[in-house]
Amino acid sequence: MIGEALVNSPLNHGRFLHGASEGHITVARKIPSLPSPGNWEQYSYPTSELYEVLPAYTGVYDAYISQNSFWGPRAVSRLARLSAMYADLDYYKIPGLDGMHPLAVRDLAFEELQRAKIPRPSLVVATGRGLALVWRHEPVPRAVLPKWKLCQDLIFEALRELGADPSARDAARVLRLVGSRNLKSGTTVEAIWEDHGESTWDFGDLADEILPLSRKELEVLRTQRQEEEESGEKHASRDARRAPKGRGGVEKRFTEYTLALNRLGDLQRLLRLRGFDKLPSGQRNDWMFASGTSLAYLVEPRFLERELIQLGKDYADWGEAETRSSMHSLIGRAQDAGAGGTIEWEGKQRDPRYRLTNKRIIDMLCTSRPRKKRR
């Protein structure tokens, strides 16, 4: 639909997303001849092999590409670089939009983004029955995942009424590959919008545009709060109270994501410090439970099982069945949380996902660590 589109083939789509990144990307396919869920296959390729791999997917039915890169198979626990924010609009599910032309839905999306004070995306792709909107930014490490996730949530909220898929917010998401074909619609996946003027954002600048408070505003607010605490003042100044509506919820989620990400990173570093490639017998359950508890706050509930299976392969040498059996309570509670369920704790209703204190994690891991024999 764009006469001189730059993203007009599988290779150009891969270069657009990952040309400056490192690690591995995932290309996935649905196999029409096989029944679900066994009809899904995926392959992990080094970003250096894009030129060799992606041209072969031209015209292939139902092909997908990861928007971010990983150290091996795609999983949040293996995340190498974040390269894009995105939204997947299943507008065909929305009454009144299902028969609309993709360009008209694109214009509606731009209006909703403008109302939410979110910049236009770098790329819009007509996927056959929906739209994929992509904000490309310079590759950044996993440490910024909490802020990236907040941006994803706000983009989703802005586009919810247009059929934004709530499960398309995790960092390991794959979206349809430009130049492939959609089997159900029979159409080619193609770009219908490219912002050539600002196609690659600095991550910090893009986050500042999307989040209620910019980095500078957050620094000012933290300084004001610190000064108030030191001086014993009970009330913030007028300027400090002028945060945008909803900031409290954003700060709370930011804290949860940050805590979960830092704990997962610490647990992975702990294995390296102990000299383990794989967890030894007797130490697997506790480490996997602690790591899985953190993952439950970093990924969408429906994808937690997939993430835990990969984590079990990487660190515990577990098969899929053993991971499902050992982690069933974690998976069940995450699914309950995704469905809006709560549990009662100390007389209050709260999220059913597990919460572990630092002390509890230390006690678990110290207990499971084998003691050295005395000489």
TITORGU-922715 format. One line per 3 residues: their letters; for each residue x, y, z of C-alpha. Coordinates in steps of 0.2 Angstrom, whole numbers, plus 5000, padded with zeros to 4 digits. Last residue first. Layout:
% TITORGU-922715
A> X,Y,Z; ...
This chain:
% TITORGU-922715
RRK> 5188,4838,5287; 5171,4844,5288; 5160,4841,5273
KRP> 5154,4856,5264; 5135,4859,5265; 5124,4858,5250
RST> 5114,4873,5246; 5095,4870,5248; 5094,4878,5265
CLM> 5104,4893,5259; 5092,4895,5244; 5076,4894,5254
DII> 5082,4906,5268; 5089,4919,5256; 5072,4918,5246
RKN> 5062,4920,5262; 5073,4935,5268; 5071,4944,5252
TLR> 5053,4943,5254; 5042,4932,5242; 5026,4936,5235
YRP> 5015,4922,5226; 5002,4927,5213; 4984,4929,5220
DRQ> 4983,4948,5219; 4975,4955,5234; 4959,4955,5244
KGE> 4962,4961,5263; 4959,4953,5280; 4977,4948,5282
WEI> 4977,4940,5265; 4961,4935,5255; 4964,4930,5237
TGG> 4960,4938,5221; 4955,4934,5203; 4955,4945,5189
AGA> 4957,4932,5175; 4975,4936,5173; 4978,4934,5192
DQA> 4970,4917,5191; 4981,4912,5177; 4996,4918,5187
RGI> 4990,4907,5202; 4988,4892,5192; 5005,4894,5184
LSH> 5014,4896,5201; 5004,4881,5208; 5009,4870,5193
MSS> 5028,4874,5194; 5034,4856,5199; 5022,4847,5188
RTE> 5023,4858,5173; 5042,4859,5174; 5043,4840,5175
AEG> 5032,4838,5160; 5041,4850,5149; 5058,4842,5153
WDA> 5070,4848,5166; 5088,4852,5165; 5087,4864,5180
YDK> 5094,4879,5172; 5091,4881,5154; 5078,4868,5151
GLQ> 5068,4873,5167; 5069,4892,5161; 5062,4887,5144
ILE> 5048,4878,5152; 5045,4892,5164; 5043,4905,5150
REL> 5031,4894,5141; 5021,4891,5157; 5021,4910,5160
FRP> 5014,4914,5143; 4995,4915,5147; 4999,4925,5163
EVL> 5008,4940,5153; 5026,4941,5158; 5036,4950,5171
YAL> 5026,4948,5187; 5025,4929,5185; 5044,4929,5180
STG> 5048,4934,5198; 5039,4919,5206; 5047,4908,5193
SAF> 5064,4913,5199; 5060,4909,5217; 5051,4893,5212
MWD> 5065,4888,5200; 5078,4891,5214; 5068,4881,5227
NRQ> 5064,4866,5216; 5082,4864,5208; 5093,4864,5223
GSP> 5092,4845,5228; 5100,4839,5212; 5112,4851,5205
LKD> 5106,4867,5195; 5114,4868,5178; 5129,4878,5172
FGR> 5134,4881,5190; 5150,4889,5197; 5142,4896,5213
LRL> 5145,4914,5206; 5136,4909,5190; 5121,4902,5199
LRQ> 5120,4918,5209; 5120,4928,5194; 5104,4920,5188
LDG> 5096,4923,5205; 5102,4941,5205; 5094,4944,5187
LRN> 5078,4936,5192; 5078,4947,5208; 5082,4963,5198
LAL> 5068,4959,5186; 5055,4956,5199; 5059,4971,5210
TYE> 5059,4982,5194; 5042,4976,5188; 5034,4978,5205
TFR> 5042,4996,5208; 5036,5001,5190; 5019,4994,5194
KEV> 5017,5005,5209; 5024,5020,5201; 5012,5019,5187
GGR> 4997,5017,5199; 5002,5032,5208; 5004,5042,5192
GKP> 4986,5039,5187; 4982,5058,5185; 4997,5068,5180
ARR> 5008,5074,5194; 5005,5092,5201; 5007,5087,5219
ADR> 5026,5091,5218; 5022,5108,5211; 5010,5112,5225
SAH> 5023,5107,5238; 5022,5091,5247; 5014,5090,5264
KEG> 5020,5082,5280; 5037,5091,5282; 5050,5083,5293
SEE> 5064,5092,5285; 5073,5076,5279; 5057,5068,5273
EEQ> 5052,5084,5264; 5070,5085,5256; 5069,5067,5250
RQT> 5051,5070,5243; 5057,5085,5233; 5072,5076,5226
RLV> 5062,5061,5221; 5049,5073,5212; 5063,5082,5203
ELE> 5071,5066,5197; 5054,5060,5191; 5051,5076,5182
KRS> 5068,5074,5174; 5065,5056,5168; 5048,5061,5161
LPL> 5032,5058,5171; 5016,5052,5163; 5025,5040,5152
IED> 5024,5040,5133; 5034,5054,5127; 5047,5051,5141
ALD> 5048,5033,5136; 5052,5038,5118; 5066,5050,5123
GFD> 5074,5037,5135; 5073,5024,5121; 5081,5035,5108
WTS> 5069,5033,5094; 5072,5026,5076; 5059,5030,5063
EGH> 5058,5048,5066; 5057,5057,5049; 5054,5041,5039
DEW> 5038,5037,5048; 5032,5022,5039; 5014,5017,5036
IAE> 5005,5003,5026; 5018,4990,5028; 5013,4973,5021
VTT> 5007,4955,5026; 5001,4947,5010; 4982,4942,5009
GSK> 4973,4925,5009; 4963,4931,5024; 4964,4915,5034
LNR> 4981,4910,5027; 4990,4927,5031; 5005,4928,5019
SGV> 5023,4933,5022; 5031,4949,5015; 5031,4958,5031
LRL> 5032,4945,5046; 5018,4944,5058; 5021,4948,5076
VRA> 5031,4938,5089; 5031,4943,5107; 5045,4939,5119
ADR> 5045,4956,5128; 5027,4954,5134; 5013,4966,5128
ASP> 5004,4957,5115; 4993,4947,5127; 4981,4962,5129
DAG> 4977,4962,5111; 4972,4979,5105; 4955,4978,5098
LER> 4952,4996,5093; 4944,5000,5110; 4960,4995,5119
LAE> 4971,5007,5109; 4976,5020,5122; 4976,5006,5136
FIL> 4988,4995,5125; 5000,5010,5123; 5000,5013,5141
DQC> 5004,4995,5145; 5018,4994,5133; 5025,5010,5140
LKW> 5025,5002,5157; 5033,4987,5151; 5048,4997,5143
KPL> 5050,5005,5160; 5051,4988,5169; 5062,4981,5155
VAR> 5076,4994,5156; 5088,4982,5164; 5086,4970,5149
PVP> 5098,4980,5138; 5094,4994,5125; 5093,4993,5106
EHR> 5089,5010,5099; 5070,5012,5097; 5057,5006,5084
WVL> 5039,5010,5089; 5028,4996,5080; 5010,4996,5076
ALG> 5003,4979,5070; 4986,4979,5062; 4972,4966,5060
RGT> 4964,4954,5048; 4978,4952,5035; 4993,4959,5045
AVV> 4992,4977,5039; 5009,4983,5046; 5011,5001,5054
LSP> 5029,5007,5057; 5038,5021,5067; 5023,5023,5078
RPI> 5014,5040,5081; 5018,5048,5097; 5008,5045,5113
KAR> 4998,5060,5120; 4983,5049,5124; 4972,5059,5113
QLE> 4985,5058,5099; 4986,5039,5101; 4967,5038,5099
EFA> 4968,5048,5084; 4982,5039,5076; 4973,5022,5079
LDR> 4957,5029,5070; 4969,5034,5056; 4976,5016,5055
VAL> 4958,5009,5056; 4954,5019,5040; 4970,5013,5032
PHM> 4966,4995,5036; 4949,4996,5027; 4934,4992,5039
GDL> 4924,4976,5038; 4928,4971,5057; 4927,4989,5063
GPI> 4908,4990,5067; 4909,4976,5079; 4926,4973,5086
KYY> 4934,4956,5083; 4941,4961,5066; 4950,4975,5075
DLD> 4963,4963,5081; 4976,4977,5085; 4993,4971,5090
AYM> 5003,4984,5099; 5022,4988,5099; 5037,4994,5107
ASL> 5054,4990,5099; 5072,4985,5101; 5074,4977,5118
RAL> 5090,4968,5119; 5097,4951,5125; 5082,4943,5134
RSV> 5085,4926,5140; 5074,4926,5155; 5061,4934,5144
ARP> 5061,4919,5133; 5065,4918,5114; 5078,4904,5111
GWF> 5096,4909,5111; 5102,4925,5120; 5087,4935,5115
SNQ> 5082,4949,5103; 5066,4959,5102; 5052,4961,5090
SIY> 5051,4942,5087; 5046,4937,5069; 5031,4928,5062
ADY> 5026,4917,5047; 5008,4913,5044; 5010,4907,5025
VGT> 5026,4909,5016; 5026,4922,5002; 5044,4927,5006
YAP> 5050,4917,5021; 5066,4911,5011; 5072,4929,5011
LVE> 5074,4929,5030; 5088,4916,5033; 5104,4922,5024
YLE> 5103,4940,5026; 5097,4939,5044; 5112,4928,5049
STP> 5121,4941,5059; 5105,4943,5070; 5109,4925,5076
YSY> 5094,4913,5072; 5081,4905,5083; 5068,4894,5075
QEW> 5050,4891,5079; 5036,4878,5075; 5018,4879,5080
NGP> 5006,4866,5074; 5006,4856,5090; 4993,4867,5098
SPL> 4984,4866,5087; 4981,4852,5073; 4994,4850,5059
SPI> 4992,4853,5041; 4991,4872,5043; 5009,4873,5050
KRA> 5010,4890,5060; 5027,4898,5058; 5040,4906,5069
VTI> 5056,4916,5067; 5065,4920,5083; 5079,4933,5084
HGE> 5096,4930,5092; 5109,4941,5100; 5114,4958,5094
SAG> 5105,4973,5088; 5108,4987,5075; 5099,4978,5060
HLF> 5086,4970,5072; 5069,4978,5069; 5072,4987,5052
RGH> 5084,4973,5046; 5071,4960,5050; 5057,4969,5040
NLP> 5070,4972,5026; 5073,4954,5025; 5055,4949,5026
SNV> 5051,4961,5012; 5043,4978,5009; 5050,4989,5024
LAE> 5057,5003,5014; 5040,5007,5006; 5040,5016,4990
GIM> 5022,5015,4984; 5015,5011,5001; 5000,5000,5000
